[in-house]
Amino acid sequence: MTDYSVVELKGALTLETVAAWLGRALPAGDLVFDFSGVTRVDSSALALLLAWLRRSRARGRVVELRAPPESLLALARLYGVDALLPLAA
């Protein structure tokens, strides 16, 4: 990706915090979701990510994940959606 916006996620992405993230507008253009500042996740984080992916892809955007926590990846595998995640090379 040459021209993209970075969405920096920070802190806990849990049932208590995800609603605030979901309400945020995503930047225009291609996106990188940077999880390097995330301290804790639950299945709500996966739901948030999948919602953002659907929204972004529907608008023809390229999306990449950066530094997703292993716990998020484990949840994605558990729910059988890991193949949907656009992991950085």
N, C-alpha and C positions, 0 to 999 in steps of 0.2 A: 504494500500500500504506500502510495506516495503522499497523498493529501488526506489526512484523517483527523478527527477530533478524538481526544482521549477523555473518557469518563472515569474519573478516579473514585473508586469506591473505598470507603473508610469505615472502620469500626465494625460493630456487629451487624450482620445482615440476618435478622431473625424476624419472627412474627411481629415483634414489638416495633421494629424499625423499617420494615420493607414498604409499608404503605406510603411513607414519606418519600422513599426513592421512586416508587411507582408513579407518583404524581408529578415527578419532575419531567420537564420537557427534555428530549434528547437533542443534542446539537445536530445541525445539518451536516450532510455528507457522510462519508464512510466513518466507521467508529471502531475504537479500541476500548474495551471495558477492562480497566486495570484494577485487579483485585489485590495488589501488593499491600494495600493498607487495611485489608479486611482481617479482623481478629477472630471472628466466629461466624459460622453459618448454620442454618437449619434448612429444612425443605422449602421454606418461604423464599430463601435466596435463589434456589433453583427455579421456583415459579416466577420470580422477578426476572431472572435471566431469560427464561423461555418467552415471557411476554415481550421483553425488549427485542429479542431476536425476531419474533414474529412481526412486530411493528417495523423494525428496521428493514427486514427483508421484503416486506410488502411495499416498501418505498424504494426498493432497488439498491439499498445500501450494502456495502461490504462490511462485515463485522468480524472482529478478531478478539479473542480473550487473551489477556496477559496476566500471568501469575495467579491463575485460579488456585485456591487452596485445595489440598488433597481431599479434604472432607467434602467439598462441593463436587469434585470429580467422583468420589465414592457414592454420593447420593445420586448423581446422574447415572452411574452404572447400575445402582440398585433399582432405579425406576426405568431402566432401559432406554434412556434418552442421551447417553453419552455420545453417540454418533452424530447427534445434532449440534454438538458444541464446536464452534470454530476456533480451535486451539492454535496459538501462535506456533510457528515452526521453530 
